């Protein structure tokens, strides 16, 4: 596994990946929303498409990520 990063796991039954977007500043933060409580947990700031691709690769996400405001 030389040169390959291990993907981090999250429980898809408990958490959903989302992008929290500010309508005032335009800031976008990738993270996870708890399916039961709706609480958002931030993981990383997204400033470019490369950042978003990095977040998706880190967790093995292939589907489109929903935006919340």
PyMOL Python script that loads the backbone (N, CA, C, O; Angstrom):
from pymol import cmd

cmd.read_pdbstr("""\
ATOM      1  N   UNK A   1       0.811  -1.186   0.000  1.00  0.00           N
ATOM      2  CA  UNK A   1       0.000   0.000   0.000  1.00  0.00           C
ATOM      3  C   UNK A   1       0.856   1.253   0.000  1.00  0.00           C
ATOM      4  O   UNK A   1       0.442   2.280   0.538  1.00  0.00           O
ATOM      5  N   UNK A   2       1.990   1.192  -0.567  1.00  0.00           N
ATOM      6  CA  UNK A   2       2.887   2.324  -0.631  1.00  0.00           C
ATOM      7  C   UNK A   2       2.267   3.423  -1.490  1.00  0.00           C
ATOM      8  O   UNK A   2       1.887   3.179  -2.635  1.00  0.00           O
ATOM      9  N   UNK A   3       2.166   4.634  -0.934  1.00  0.00           N
ATOM     10  CA  UNK A   3       1.627   5.757  -1.686  1.00  0.00           C
ATOM     11  C   UNK A   3       0.110   5.834  -1.703  1.00  0.00           C
ATOM     12  O   UNK A   3      -0.443   6.766  -2.287  1.00  0.00           O
ATOM     13  N   UNK A   4      -0.581   4.889  -1.085  1.00  0.00           N
ATOM     14  CA  UNK A   4      -2.045   4.914  -1.060  1.00  0.00           C
ATOM     15  C   UNK A   4      -2.512   5.266   0.343  1.00  0.00           C
ATOM     16  O   UNK A   4      -2.050   4.702   1.335  1.00  0.00           O
ATOM     17  N   UNK A   5      -3.438   6.211   0.399  1.00  0.00           N
ATOM     18  CA  UNK A   5      -3.977   6.613   1.696  1.00  0.00           C
ATOM     19  C   UNK A   5      -5.192   5.770   2.027  1.00  0.00           C
ATOM     20  O   UNK A   5      -6.008   5.453   1.161  1.00  0.00           O
ATOM     21  N   UNK A   6      -5.296   5.415   3.293  1.00  0.00           N
ATOM     22  CA  UNK A   6      -6.456   4.670   3.767  1.00  0.00           C
ATOM     23  C   UNK A   6      -7.641   5.627   3.854  1.00  0.00           C
ATOM     24  O   UNK A   6      -7.522   6.719   4.409  1.00  0.00           O
ATOM     25  N   UNK A   7      -8.774   5.219   3.309  1.00  0.00           N
ATOM     26  CA  UNK A   7      -9.971   6.045   3.367  1.00  0.00           C
ATOM     27  C   UNK A   7     -10.539   6.023   4.783  1.00  0.00           C
ATOM     28  O   UNK A   7     -10.589   4.982   5.438  1.00  0.00           O
ATOM     29  N   UNK A   8     -10.964   7.194   5.233  1.00  0.00           N
ATOM     30  CA  UNK A   8     -11.593   7.279   6.546  1.00  0.00           C
ATOM     31  C   UNK A   8     -13.044   6.858   6.400  1.00  0.00           C
ATOM     32  O   UNK A   8     -13.663   7.080   5.359  1.00  0.00           O
ATOM     33  N   UNK A   9     -13.574   6.261   7.429  1.00  0.00           N
ATOM     34  CA  UNK A   9     -14.935   5.728   7.367  1.00  0.00           C
ATOM     35  C   UNK A   9     -15.901   6.603   8.165  1.00  0.00           C
ATOM     36  O   UNK A   9     -15.523   7.262   9.133  1.00  0.00           O
ATOM     37  N   UNK A  10     -17.147   6.588   7.730  1.00  0.00           N
ATOM     38  CA  UNK A  10     -18.230   7.187   8.486  1.00  0.00           C
ATOM     39  C   UNK A  10     -19.433   6.278   8.324  1.00  0.00           C
ATOM     40  O   UNK A  10     -19.569   5.608   7.300  1.00  0.00           O
ATOM     41  N   UNK A  11     -20.301   6.245   9.311  1.00  0.00           N
ATOM     42  CA  UNK A  11     -21.474   5.371   9.287  1.00  0.00           C
ATOM     43  C   UNK A  11     -22.577   6.041   8.476  1.00  0.00           C
ATOM     44  O   UNK A  11     -23.181   7.016   8.925  1.00  0.00           O
ATOM     45  N   UNK A  12     -22.835   5.518   7.287  1.00  0.00           N
ATOM     46  CA  UNK A  12     -23.833   6.105   6.385  1.00  0.00           C
ATOM     47  C   UNK A  12     -25.248   6.051   6.954  1.00  0.00           C
ATOM     48  O   UNK A  12     -26.107   6.832   6.543  1.00  0.00           O
ATOM     49  N   UNK A  13     -25.498   5.148   7.885  1.00  0.00           N
ATOM     50  CA  UNK A  13     -26.820   5.064   8.504  1.00  0.00           C
ATOM     51  C   UNK A  13     -27.006   6.160   9.547  1.00  0.00           C
ATOM     52  O   UNK A  13     -28.135   6.498   9.902  1.00  0.00           O
ATOM     53  N   UNK A  14     -25.902   6.715  10.036  1.00  0.00           N
ATOM     54  CA  UNK A  14     -25.959   7.710  11.099  1.00  0.00           C
ATOM     55  C   UNK A  14     -25.672   9.125  10.582  1.00  0.00           C
ATOM     56  O   UNK A  14     -26.271  10.090  11.056  1.00  0.00           O
ATOM     57  N   UNK A  15     -24.760   9.251   9.616  1.00  0.00           N
ATOM     58  CA  UNK A  15     -24.341  10.567   9.132  1.00  0.00           C
ATOM     59  C   UNK A  15     -24.434  10.669   7.622  1.00  0.00           C
ATOM     60  O   UNK A  15     -24.270   9.685   6.900  1.00  0.00           O
ATOM     61  N   UNK A  16     -24.707  11.900   7.154  1.00  0.00           N
ATOM     62  CA  UNK A  16     -24.797  12.193   5.733  1.00  0.00           C
ATOM     63  C   UNK A  16     -23.796  13.288   5.399  1.00  0.00           C
ATOM     64  O   UNK A  16     -23.763  14.308   6.089  1.00  0.00           O
ATOM     65  N   UNK A  17     -22.968  13.111   4.352  1.00  0.00           N
ATOM     66  CA  UNK A  17     -22.040  14.174   3.975  1.00  0.00           C
ATOM     67  C   UNK A  17     -22.822  15.343   3.370  1.00  0.00           C
ATOM     68  O   UNK A  17     -23.711  15.144   2.542  1.00  0.00           O
ATOM     69  N   UNK A  18     -22.482  16.559   3.790  1.00  0.00           N
ATOM     70  CA  UNK A  18     -23.132  17.770   3.284  1.00  0.00           C
ATOM     71  C   UNK A  18     -22.116  18.888   3.147  1.00  0.00           C
ATOM     72  O   UNK A  18     -21.034  18.843   3.732  1.00  0.00           O
ATOM     73  N   UNK A  19     -22.486  19.896   2.359  1.00  0.00           N
ATOM     74  CA  UNK A  19     -21.717  21.126   2.247  1.00  0.00           C
ATOM     75  C   UNK A  19     -22.532  22.230   2.897  1.00  0.00           C
ATOM     76  O   UNK A  19     -23.648  22.513   2.460  1.00  0.00           O
ATOM     77  N   UNK A  20     -21.997  22.851   3.926  1.00  0.00           N
ATOM     78  CA  UNK A  20     -22.684  23.971   4.575  1.00  0.00           C
ATOM     79  C   UNK A  20     -22.184  25.246   3.908  1.00  0.00           C
ATOM     80  O   UNK A  20     -20.998  25.570   3.967  1.00  0.00           O
ATOM     81  N   UNK A  21     -23.106  25.962   3.274  1.00  0.00           N
ATOM     82  CA  UNK A  21     -22.759  27.154   2.505  1.00  0.00           C
ATOM     83  C   UNK A  21     -23.370  28.389   3.153  1.00  0.00           C
ATOM     84  O   UNK A  21     -24.540  28.389   3.536  1.00  0.00           O
ATOM     85  N   UNK A  22     -22.569  29.436   3.270  1.00  0.00           N
ATOM     86  CA  UNK A  22     -23.052  30.694   3.825  1.00  0.00           C
ATOM     87  C   UNK A  22     -23.586  31.557   2.692  1.00  0.00           C
ATOM     88  O   UNK A  22     -22.895  31.766   1.695  1.00  0.00           O
ATOM     89  N   UNK A  23     -24.807  32.059   2.832  1.00  0.00           N
ATOM     90  CA  UNK A  23     -25.354  32.934   1.798  1.00  0.00           C
ATOM     91  C   UNK A  23     -24.790  34.343   1.929  1.00  0.00           C
ATOM     92  O   UNK A  23     -24.876  35.127   0.985  1.00  0.00           O
ATOM     93  N   UNK A  24     -24.216  34.678   3.078  1.00  0.00           N
ATOM     94  CA  UNK A  24     -23.651  36.015   3.299  1.00  0.00           C
ATOM     95  C   UNK A  24     -22.215  36.125   2.787  1.00  0.00           C
ATOM     96  O   UNK A  24     -21.881  37.061   2.061  1.00  0.00           O
ATOM     97  N   UNK A  25     -21.375  35.172   3.167  1.00  0.00           N
ATOM     98  CA  UNK A  25     -19.949  35.261   2.854  1.00  0.00           C
ATOM     99  C   UNK A  25     -19.521  34.367   1.689  1.00  0.00           C
ATOM    100  O   UNK A  25     -18.451  34.564   1.115  1.00  0.00           O
ATOM    101  N   UNK A  26     -20.347  33.397   1.345  1.00  0.00           N
ATOM    102  CA  UNK A  26     -19.984  32.466   0.284  1.00  0.00           C
ATOM    103  C   UNK A  26     -19.082  31.341   0.756  1.00  0.00           C
ATOM    104  O   UNK A  26     -18.670  30.499  -0.043  1.00  0.00           O
ATOM    105  N   UNK A  27     -18.769  31.315   2.046  1.00  0.00           N
ATOM    106  CA  UNK A  27     -17.908  30.271   2.597  1.00  0.00           C
ATOM    107  C   UNK A  27     -18.608  28.910   2.513  1.00  0.00           C
ATOM    108  O   UNK A  27     -19.804  28.794   2.784  1.00  0.00           O
ATOM    109  N   UNK A  28     -17.843  27.893   2.134  1.00  0.00           N
ATOM    110  CA  UNK A  28     -18.361  26.525   2.053  1.00  0.00           C
ATOM    111  C   UNK A  28     -17.505  25.622   2.921  1.00  0.00           C
ATOM    112  O   UNK A  28     -16.277  25.631   2.831  1.00  0.00           O
ATOM    113  N   UNK A  29     -18.180  24.829   3.774  1.00  0.00           N
ATOM    114  CA  UNK A  29     -17.494  23.898   4.661  1.00  0.00           C
ATOM    115  C   UNK A  29     -18.080  22.511   4.434  1.00  0.00           C
ATOM    116  O   UNK A  29     -19.298  22.334   4.467  1.00  0.00           O
ATOM    117  N   UNK A  30     -17.221  21.537   4.205  1.00  0.00           N
ATOM    118  CA  UNK A  30     -17.661  20.151   4.039  1.00  0.00           C
ATOM    119  C   UNK A  30     -17.652  19.470   5.398  1.00  0.00           C
ATOM    120  O   UNK A  30     -16.771  19.703   6.226  1.00  0.00           O
ATOM    121  N   UNK A  31     -18.645  18.630   5.606  1.00  0.00           N
ATOM    122  CA  UNK A  31     -18.718  17.894   6.859  1.00  0.00           C
ATOM    123  C   UNK A  31     -19.856  16.896   6.829  1.00  0.00           C
ATOM    124  O   UNK A  31     -20.269  16.439   5.763  1.00  0.00           O
ATOM    125  N   UNK A  32     -20.360  16.562   8.005  1.00  0.00           N
ATOM    126  CA  UNK A  32     -21.400  15.549   8.110  1.00  0.00           C
ATOM    127  C   UNK A  32     -22.552  16.044   8.974  1.00  0.00           C
ATOM    128  O   UNK A  32     -22.343  16.719   9.982  1.00  0.00           O
ATOM    129  N   UNK A  33     -23.768  15.702   8.567  1.00  0.00           N
ATOM    130  CA  UNK A  33     -24.958  16.024   9.347  1.00  0.00           C
ATOM    131  C   UNK A  33     -25.478  14.739   9.965  1.00  0.00           C
ATOM    132  O   UNK A  33     -25.648  13.735   9.275  1.00  0.00           O
ATOM    133  N   UNK A  34     -25.729  14.773  11.267  1.00  0.00           N
ATOM    134  CA  UNK A  34     -26.280  13.630  11.984  1.00  0.00           C
ATOM    135  C   UNK A  34     -27.725  13.441  11.525  1.00  0.00           C
ATOM    136  O   UNK A  34     -28.520  14.378  11.593  1.00  0.00           O
ATOM    137  N   UNK A  35     -28.069  12.255  11.065  1.00  0.00           N
ATOM    138  CA  UNK A  35     -29.407  11.986  10.526  1.00  0.00           C
ATOM    139  C   UNK A  35     -30.498  12.094  11.579  1.00  0.00           C
ATOM    140  O   UNK A  35     -31.644  12.397  11.248  1.00  0.00           O
ATOM    141  N   UNK A  36     -30.164  11.852  12.834  1.00  0.00           N
ATOM    142  CA  UNK A  36     -31.166  11.877  13.895  1.00  0.00           C
ATOM    143  C   UNK A  36     -31.366  13.286  14.462  1.00  0.00           C
ATOM    144  O   UNK A  36     -32.498  13.738  14.632  1.00  0.00           O
ATOM    145  N   UNK A  37     -30.261  13.972  14.750  1.00  0.00           N
ATOM    146  CA  UNK A  37     -30.356  15.279  15.409  1.00  0.00           C
ATOM    147  C   UNK A  37     -30.258  16.460  14.453  1.00  0.00           C
ATOM    148  O   UNK A  37     -30.699  17.560  14.785  1.00  0.00           O
ATOM    149  N   UNK A  38     -29.689  16.247  13.278  1.00  0.00           N
ATOM    150  CA  UNK A  38     -29.491  17.326  12.319  1.00  0.00           C
ATOM    151  C   UNK A  38     -28.249  18.157  12.601  1.00  0.00           C
ATOM    152  O   UNK A  38     -27.973  19.117  11.881  1.00  0.00           O
ATOM    153  N   UNK A  39     -27.490  17.802  13.646  1.00  0.00           N
ATOM    154  CA  UNK A  39     -26.288  18.542  14.016  1.00  0.00           C
ATOM    155  C   UNK A  39     -25.215  18.386  12.942  1.00  0.00           C
ATOM    156  O   UNK A  39     -24.961  17.285  12.452  1.00  0.00           O
ATOM    157  N   UNK A  40     -24.586  19.515  12.585  1.00  0.00           N
ATOM    158  CA  UNK A  40     -23.533  19.526  11.578  1.00  0.00           C
ATOM    159  C   UNK A  40     -22.170  19.489  12.253  1.00  0.00           C
ATOM    160  O   UNK A  40     -21.924  20.222  13.211  1.00  0.00           O
ATOM    161  N   UNK A  41     -21.278  18.626  11.746  1.00  0.00           N
ATOM    162  CA  UNK A  41     -19.911  18.549  12.222  1.00  0.00           C
ATOM    163  C   UNK A  41     -18.988  18.880  11.051  1.00  0.00           C
ATOM    164  O   UNK A  41     -18.960  18.159  10.055  1.00  0.00           O
ATOM    165  N   UNK A  42     -18.237  19.966  11.174  1.00  0.00           N
ATOM    166  CA  UNK A  42     -17.353  20.418  10.098  1.00  0.00           C
ATOM    167  C   UNK A  42     -16.123  19.530   9.984  1.00  0.00           C
ATOM    168  O   UNK A  42     -15.615  19.017  10.981  1.00  0.00           O
ATOM    169  N   UNK A  43     -15.654  19.357   8.753  1.00  0.00           N
ATOM    170  CA  UNK A  43     -14.439  18.575   8.526  1.00  0.00           C
ATOM    171  C   UNK A  43     -13.369  19.418   7.829  1.00  0.00           C
ATOM    172  O   UNK A  43     -12.211  19.410   8.246  1.00  0.00           O
ATOM    173  N   UNK A  44     -13.748  20.150   6.766  1.00  0.00           N
ATOM    174  CA  UNK A  44     -12.745  20.954   6.073  1.00  0.00           C
ATOM    175  C   UNK A  44     -13.369  22.086   5.284  1.00  0.00           C
ATOM    176  O   UNK A  44     -14.496  21.980   4.800  1.00  0.00           O
ATOM    177  N   UNK A  45     -12.615  23.181   5.160  1.00  0.00           N
ATOM    178  CA  UNK A  45     -13.030  24.334   4.379  1.00  0.00           C
ATOM    179  C   UNK A  45     -12.850  24.018   2.909  1.00  0.00           C
ATOM    180  O   UNK A  45     -11.827  23.463   2.508  1.00  0.00           O
ATOM    181  N   UNK A  46     -13.841  24.369   2.103  1.00  0.00           N
ATOM    182  CA  UNK A  46     -13.777  24.135   0.666  1.00  0.00           C
ATOM    183  C   UNK A  46     -13.628  25.477  -0.034  1.00  0.00           C
ATOM    184  O   UNK A  46     -14.525  26.317   0.035  1.00  0.00           O
ATOM    185  N   UNK A  47     -12.492  25.686  -0.712  1.00  0.00           N
ATOM    186  CA  UNK A  47     -12.279  26.931  -1.440  1.00  0.00           C
ATOM    187  C   UNK A  47     -12.185  26.710  -2.951  1.00  0.00           C
ATOM    188  O   UNK A  47     -12.381  27.634  -3.739  1.00  0.00           O
ATOM    189  N   UNK A  48     -11.881  25.467  -3.338  1.00  0.00           N
ATOM    190  CA  UNK A  48     -11.772  25.136  -4.767  1.00  0.00           C
ATOM    191  C   UNK A  48     -12.378  23.755  -5.020  1.00  0.00           C
ATOM    192  O   UNK A  48     -12.666  23.005  -4.087  1.00  0.00           O
ATOM    193  N   UNK A  49     -12.563  23.442  -6.292  1.00  0.00           N
ATOM    194  CA  UNK A  49     -13.062  22.113  -6.659  1.00  0.00           C
ATOM    195  C   UNK A  49     -12.075  21.032  -6.201  1.00  0.00           C
ATOM    196  O   UNK A  49     -12.480  19.923  -5.853  1.00  0.00           O
ATOM    197  N   UNK A  50     -10.803  21.357  -6.204  1.00  0.00           N
ATOM    198  CA  UNK A  50      -9.775  20.407  -5.753  1.00  0.00           C
ATOM    199  C   UNK A  50      -9.992  20.042  -4.280  1.00  0.00           C
ATOM    200  O   UNK A  50      -9.823  18.885  -3.896  1.00  0.00           O
ATOM    201  N   UNK A  51     -10.367  21.034  -3.452  1.00  0.00           N
ATOM    202  CA  UNK A  51     -10.660  20.760  -2.043  1.00  0.00           C
ATOM    203  C   UNK A  51     -11.838  19.801  -1.911  1.00  0.00           C
ATOM    204  O   UNK A  51     -11.804  18.871  -1.106  1.00  0.00           O
ATOM    205  N   UNK A  52     -12.884  20.034  -2.709  1.00  0.00           N
ATOM    206  CA  UNK A  52     -14.056  19.162  -2.664  1.00  0.00           C
ATOM    207  C   UNK A  52     -13.688  17.745  -3.096  1.00  0.00           C
ATOM    208  O   UNK A  52     -14.123  16.771  -2.481  1.00  0.00           O
ATOM    209  N   UNK A  53     -12.890  17.635  -4.148  1.00  0.00           N
ATOM    210  CA  UNK A  53     -12.443  16.314  -4.606  1.00  0.00           C
ATOM    211  C   UNK A  53     -11.630  15.606  -3.522  1.00  0.00           C
ATOM    212  O   UNK A  53     -11.744  14.392  -3.348  1.00  0.00           O
ATOM    213  N   UNK A  54     -10.814  16.364  -2.796  1.00  0.00           N
ATOM    214  CA  UNK A  54      -9.997  15.805  -1.709  1.00  0.00           C
ATOM    215  C   UNK A  54     -10.892  15.265  -0.590  1.00  0.00           C
ATOM    216  O   UNK A  54     -10.646  14.181  -0.062  1.00  0.00           O
ATOM    217  N   UNK A  55     -11.937  16.030  -0.228  1.00  0.00           N
ATOM    218  CA  UNK A  55     -12.879  15.601   0.803  1.00  0.00           C
ATOM    219  C   UNK A  55     -13.591  14.318   0.367  1.00  0.00           C
ATOM    220  O   UNK A  55     -13.704  13.369   1.144  1.00  0.00           O
ATOM    221  N   UNK A  56     -14.069  14.295  -0.877  1.00  0.00           N
ATOM    222  CA  UNK A  56     -14.780  13.117  -1.375  1.00  0.00           C
ATOM    223  C   UNK A  56     -13.868  11.895  -1.409  1.00  0.00           C
ATOM    224  O   UNK A  56     -14.288  10.790  -1.066  1.00  0.00           O
ATOM    225  N   UNK A  57     -12.626  12.096  -1.823  1.00  0.00           N
ATOM    226  CA  UNK A  57     -11.673  10.981  -1.874  1.00  0.00           C
ATOM    227  C   UNK A  57     -11.345  10.471  -0.472  1.00  0.00           C
ATOM    228  O   UNK A  57     -11.223   9.266  -0.255  1.00  0.00           O
ATOM    229  N   UNK A  58     -11.204  11.397   0.477  1.00  0.00           N
ATOM    230  CA  UNK A  58     -10.862  11.044   1.856  1.00  0.00           C
ATOM    231  C   UNK A  58     -11.873  10.075   2.462  1.00  0.00           C
ATOM    232  O   UNK A  58     -11.503   9.183   3.226  1.00  0.00           O
ATOM    233  N   UNK A  59     -13.147  10.251   2.122  1.00  0.00           N
ATOM    234  CA  UNK A  59     -14.201   9.412   2.699  1.00  0.00           C
ATOM    235  C   UNK A  59     -14.817   8.429   1.690  1.00  0.00           C
ATOM    236  O   UNK A  59     -15.768   7.723   2.026  1.00  0.00           O
ATOM    237  N   UNK A  60     -14.295   8.375   0.478  1.00  0.00           N
ATOM    238  CA  UNK A  60     -14.817   7.442  -0.523  1.00  0.00           C
ATOM    239  C   UNK A  60     -16.213   7.803  -0.998  1.00  0.00           C
ATOM    240  O   UNK A  60     -17.011   6.914  -1.297  1.00  0.00           O
ATOM    241  N   UNK A  61     -16.522   9.090  -1.073  1.00  0.00           N
ATOM    242  CA  UNK A  61     -17.852   9.553  -1.491  1.00  0.00           C
ATOM    243  C   UNK A  61     -17.880   9.683  -3.003  1.00  0.00           C
ATOM    244  O   UNK A  61     -17.041  10.366  -3.590  1.00  0.00           O
ATOM    245  N   UNK A  62     -18.843   9.030  -3.628  1.00  0.00           N
ATOM    246  CA  UNK A  62     -18.948   9.097  -5.084  1.00  0.00           C
ATOM    247  C   UNK A  62     -20.189   9.849  -5.545  1.00  0.00           C
ATOM    248  O   UNK A  62     -20.246  10.329  -6.678  1.00  0.00           O
ATOM    249  N   UNK A  63     -21.184   9.951  -4.664  1.00  0.00           N
ATOM    250  CA  UNK A  63     -22.425  10.619  -5.037  1.00  0.00           C
ATOM    251  C   UNK A  63     -22.317  12.136  -4.853  1.00  0.00           C
ATOM    252  O   UNK A  63     -21.395  12.631  -4.205  1.00  0.00           O
ATOM    253  N   UNK A  64     -23.266  12.854  -5.430  1.00  0.00           N
ATOM    254  CA  UNK A  64     -23.346  14.307  -5.278  1.00  0.00           C
ATOM    255  C   UNK A  64     -23.618  14.651  -3.807  1.00  0.00           C
ATOM    256  O   UNK A  64     -24.409  13.981  -3.144  1.00  0.00           O
ATOM    257  N   UNK A  65     -22.964  15.686  -3.313  1.00  0.00           N
ATOM    258  CA  UNK A  65     -23.136  16.087  -1.920  1.00  0.00           C
ATOM    259  C   UNK A  65     -24.134  17.242  -1.849  1.00  0.00           C
ATOM    260  O   UNK A  65     -23.999  18.243  -2.553  1.00  0.00           O
ATOM    261  N   UNK A  66     -25.145  17.079  -0.978  1.00  0.00           N
ATOM    262  CA  UNK A  66     -26.191  18.069  -0.818  1.00  0.00           C
ATOM    263  C   UNK A  66     -25.663  19.313  -0.111  1.00  0.00           C
ATOM    264  O   UNK A  66     -24.835  19.217   0.794  1.00  0.00           O
ATOM    265  N   UNK A  67     -26.154  20.495  -0.534  1.00  0.00           N
ATOM    266  CA  UNK A  67     -25.774  21.752   0.113  1.00  0.00           C
ATOM    267  C   UNK A  67     -26.854  22.145   1.109  1.00  0.00           C
ATOM    268  O   UNK A  67     -28.048  22.004   0.843  1.00  0.00           O
ATOM    269  N   UNK A  68     -26.413  22.643   2.268  1.00  0.00           N
ATOM    270  CA  UNK A  68     -27.350  23.196   3.256  1.00  0.00           C
ATOM    271  C   UNK A  68     -26.937  24.632   3.522  1.00  0.00           C
ATOM    272  O   UNK A  68     -25.759  24.976   3.423  1.00  0.00           O
ATOM    273  N   UNK A  69     -27.905  25.466   3.858  1.00  0.00           N
ATOM    274  CA  UNK A  69     -27.644  26.902   4.066  1.00  0.00           C
ATOM    275  C   UNK A  69     -28.014  27.334   5.460  1.00  0.00           C
ATOM    276  O   UNK A  69     -27.860  28.506   5.804  1.00  0.00           O
TER     277      UNK A  69
END
""", "prot")
cmd.dss("prot")
cmd.show_as("cartoon", "prot")
cmd.util.cbc("prot")
cmd.orient("prot")
